[in-house]
Amino acid sequence: MSDSNHDKKKKLSGYQNLIRKRKQEEQRNKNATKISKYFTAQPSTSKQSLETETSHVIDESVIKSDSKNASCSDDAAEVTSVPVPDTPSSPSRQLSSPIPTFSKDDPGAWPEVLNATLIQYLIENTIKQIKQYNFPRDSSGRKFSEYYYERHLGNGEKYHREWLLYSVSKNADYCFCCKLFESKHKNKFCEGISDWQHLALYCSRHEKSSAHFNNYKKWTDLCHALKNKNTIDSIQQKLLEVEKQRWYDVIKRIIYVVQFLSTQNMAFRGQSQKLYDRNNGNFLKCIEMLGKFDLSMTEHIRRVTNDTDFKNMPTYLGDKIQNEIIDILGNQIQHFILNLCRINKYFSIILDCTPDVSHVEQISIIIRFVNFNTETRKLETREHFLAFCPIIDTTGAGLTSFILEKLDNINLDINNLRGQGYDNGSNMRGKNNGLQKRLLDLNPRAFYVPCASHSLNLIVNDAANLNHHTTGFFCIVQELYKYFSSSAKRWDLLKKYVINLTLKPLSETRWSSRIDAIKPLFTNLPKIYDALYEISNNISYDQKAKYDAKCLAEKICTFSFICSLNVWHIILTKVNFVSKILQSVDMNMQVALDALTELKKFLIKIRTDTNFEEIVSDAKKIAEKLDVKPEFETSRSRPLRRRKTPKSFDYEHEDHTINDPKTSFKINVFFYILDQALSSVDERFDLLNNHNDVFNFLFNLSDDQDQSRLRRSCHRLQEKLSANDSLDINADDLCEEIMSCQPFFKKLSNDVVKILEFIYLNNLTAVCPNITIALRIMLTMPVTVASAERSFSKLKLIKNYLRSTMSQERLTNLATISIEEAILDHKDIHETIKDFANKKARKVEIL
């Protein structure tokens, strides 16, 4: 056998095989680095995001993009932290280099082979030297010291050895730059040194060696290149950054379009899901409009519609993407509200129910709490919408089960519930089996406060349905509206006479409906009469319409009707003013009781003969314009009267009827209405007055109070705020705090909101914690459910008859975005894009 053939068959030595394997491994790492830099999500350039990334270990991730056509049905497409889908310059798979999990501050835990991606990561993220650590001793009692982190020269100067790192896991020292770049001849500082006796000598020799100098030079050069983006693949990196920025801009605009349509309660989709098709919906029409002015969206539309090179690129314009963005925005708002509520601990719930267009009973959940805004330095009483939920079992037991489950799902402790606000439905306010009673059994400190606005509306209902005089008056008012509104021709004629105000209908539930219906009549009664007179004498109208117009004209041309109109206008104007006050979000018990007290004083004040004469005098002025005699009419027909009953005893008083029409109107209408209203005020607001008896002393913190009486009030409040051996406040401490802080509250006029704000502004919460807690609980208690009623307006706009099949989750998210628009305006769009990217990202193993 020849020598040449012998050389061919000769096997490589072990050392040669080792060298060959190392070269193959290095080549694979280089190739992996070249391909990975196109697809790995680049770390944020901001300082905050860089610090956040360095505090976490590196995870292996792969981002996949599903390609679909340009018909906007590409919702399964995936995005990284900035979505970069498939382009002609990037493969269909977005891969990140396989990076094992390790701690970057521990060089002993680093992998044996460091590829370019790991090296770049370690250089870009500063490695911290271990300091202030109890370094372990070896068998000879020696240990590493922070002294070695500095190089001491003969002239006394010191230089920091930033290359020297200590490994906690290995209890050894390493050279950072040699660990990264030394590949051929591993020195001791690459493998770790734990010889503490000779460490100073090893450090001195190592930092003077040529190998260390070369590796240190590579380290500094690469740091400078990465900082200035002058690496070998800088061109590809710049192209990738441009593409990433383009996709960032596209997603940003899509999110803003979704936010705009949601806040305006507009529908998203139409009959088509393609760009530039007719009836393709508001969302795609907004995208098309942006494409006419915005360069980023113009380029995106061009790619997904015209350019064949990008025909498989995802568009992110489909319906599933819209739902995901709506879900993200809704969840962000809800998380913000719930986190703020948990910080402030005490909260109240406000509930109300209404059927939607698809005949599903929807319950609106509102949460109320007190918060001190550190940015504006203002105290805020906040009421926030949480959700619309379908409810089937509307009994007290069913509602209780629903509320307990809902509070558990959103992680709110029922023991922190301090208020319940409902309307006057028996299933909610029932004393035995109502929702409020069942929650009070679970938490005695969850005070129930009936809605003040509903109660005020019921007071008006009680007075309006008092007798046939008041009932007949509002029947005439409703007949006038029905008569004119049932015909466009008659309504047009009415508008010719009445320009500023038009007739309004009555409503049993709308709180301001009666004053809205009374005001046009009070202002334009002669003109309304002229319209009725013209219809009754116009041959173009049929006989029935003419007869009805004549009958209505006769009804309103009575002095009793005119006086009733004046009486109700005076009463309802004041009631409506109080109702508007009670509907504000920052309403509290103190303001509500003050407003109701003023209303009661007003009703008592006008219940006099003098005021009645003034009302009659004003009615005569209107009667003159209508050519009506200013006299109260007697009944033209025989009136119904009570049958005379025989007297059993001679001393029994015989009933006498009132023959004077004016006196009869004053007693049976004017005084009767006011008496019923005053009686209803005391009855309807009895529970609110009971709560006032407990918290009333807190309304007088600026005034000098008797100490013994104050102490009794504090103990009573402590008893109310106690349950299951748990105390919200300490009565004795509360009394001492009030007595001590009273001089500071003198200039605050007993305004509990200003007092609590003063405590926060001056950092007195630690000095008077019991006052702070008591005022927070009192302000947390709801007085009205107006916020829940307002949410129903959004419900009717969002879920209308054209969108009746909307899912419950989408309904809740759209309502949350629309109602809590102010919160969304302050949210960072970058956080939304980040959440969207995380939702679309997928992590898979790379073989």
ZICORTA-V817060 format. One line per field, one symbol per residue. ss: DSSP state (H for helix, E for strand, C for the rest). phi: phi as a letter, one per 40 degrees, with the letter a starting at -180 (. if undefined). psi: psi as a letter, one per 20 degrees, with the letter a starting at -180 (. if undefined). Layout:
ss = ???
phi = ???
psi = ???
This chain:
ss = CCHHHHHHHCCCCHHHHHHHHHHHHHHHHHHHHHHHCCCCCCCCCCHHHHHHHHCCCCCCCEEECCCCCCCCCCCCCCCCCCCCCCECCECCEEECCCCCCCCCCCHHHCCCCCCHHHHHHHHHCCCCCCCCCCCCCCCCCCCCCHHHHEEECCCCCEEECCCEEEECCCCEEEEHHHHHHCCCCCCHHHHCECCCCCHHHHHHHHHHCHHHHHHHHHHHHHHHHHHHCCCCCHHHHHHHHHHHHHHHHHHHHHHHHHHHHHHCCCCCCCCCCCCCCCCCHHHHHHHHHHHCCCHHHHHHHHHHHCCHHHCCCCCCCCHHHHHHHHHHHHHHHHHHHHHHHHHHCCEEEEEEEEECCCCCEEEEEEEEEEEEECCCCEEEEEEEEEEEEECCCCCHHHHHHHHHHHHHHCCCCHHHEEEEEECCCHHHHCCCCCHHHHHHHHCCCCEEEECHHHHHHHHHHHHHCCCHHHHHHHHHHHHHHHHHHCCHHHHHHHHHHCCCCCCCCCCCCCCCHHHHHHHHHHHHHHHHHHHHHHHHCCCCCCHHHHHHHHHHHHHHCCHHHHHHHHHHHHHHHHHHHHHHHHCCCCCCHHHHHHHHHHHHHHHHHHCCHHHHHHHHHHHHHHHHHCCCCCCCCCCCCCCCCCCCCCCCCCCCCCCCCCCCHHHHHHHHHHHHHHHHHHHHHHHHCHHHHHHHHHHHHHHHCCCCCCHHHHHHHHHHHHHHCEECCEECCCHHHHHHHHHHHHHHHHHHCCCHHHHHHHHHHCCCCCCCHHHHHHHHHHHHCCCCCHHHHHHHHHHHHHCCHHHCCCCHHHHHHHHHHHHCHHHHHCCCHHHHHHHHHHHHCCCCCCC
phi = .cccccccccccccccccccccccccccccccccccccbccccccccccccccccbccbcabbbbccbcccgbbcccbbccbcbccbccbccbbbbccbccacccbccccccbbccccccccccbdccccbfbcccccccgcacbcdccbcbcccgcbbcccccbbbccbfabbccccccbcbcbcccccchbbcccbccccccccccccccccccccccccccccccfbccccccccccccccccccccccccccccccccccfbccbbcbbbcgccfcgcccccccccccbbccccccccccbbcccbccccbfbccccdccccccccccccccccccccccgcabbbbabaccccgbcbbcbbbbabbcccccfbcbcbbbcbabbcbbcccdccccccccccccccgbcccccbabbbcccccbcdcbbcdcccccccacccccbccccccccccccdccbcacccccccccccccccccccbccccccccccbccbbcbccacbccbccccccdccccbccccccccccccbbcccccccccccccccccccbcccccccccccccccccccccccccccccbcccccccccccccccccccbccccccccccccccccccfbccbcccccbcccbcccbcccbccccccbccccccccccccbcccccccccccccccbccccccccccccccbccccbcccccccccccccccbbafgbbcbbcccccccccccdcccdcbffcccccccccccbfbcccbccccccccccccccbabcccccccccdcccbcccbcccccccdccccccccbcccccccccccccccccccccbbbcbc
psi = prhghhhhipqqrhghhggghgggggghhgghgghhihippqqqiqhghghghiiqrpqpqpppppprakjkkkiiqqqbhopnaprhjpripoqqqooqprphinhiiqqgporhggggghghoppppprlqnpqqahjjqrqqihiiqpprhjiqpppniipqpphhilrqqpghhhgiohfoprhihippjnhhjhgggggggiiqhgggghhhhghghghghhjlkrhkhghghgghggghghghghghgghgggghghjkqqgqbhqkqqjqqkjrhghhhggghiihphghghghggihgphhkhjpqhkjrhhgghggggggghggghgghghghhifprqqpqqqqqahjkpopppoppprppoohgilqppoppqpgqppppgojrggghghggggghhhjlpphijpjqporakqhigjphgjrghghhhhhnijnppoqphgghhhhghgghhkgahghghghhgghhgghghiiphghhhhghhgoggqrqqrqphhphjhghhhhghghhkghhhghghgggijpiiqrhghgghggghhhgilqhgggghggghggghggghghghgiiqhjprhggghgghghgghghhgimrhghhhgghghhhghhhhjlpplqpqqphroqpqpppqqphqhipppppqohohghggggifghgghghgghhghghkghhhghhhgjhhiikhiqpqpgghghhhghghhghkqplkpphrpgghgghgghhighhjhjjkkohghghhggghjljhhgmhhgggghggghhpqhqkhhhhhhhghghhgnaiikijqqhghgggghgggglhhghhiqphhhghghgghhiqpprqp.
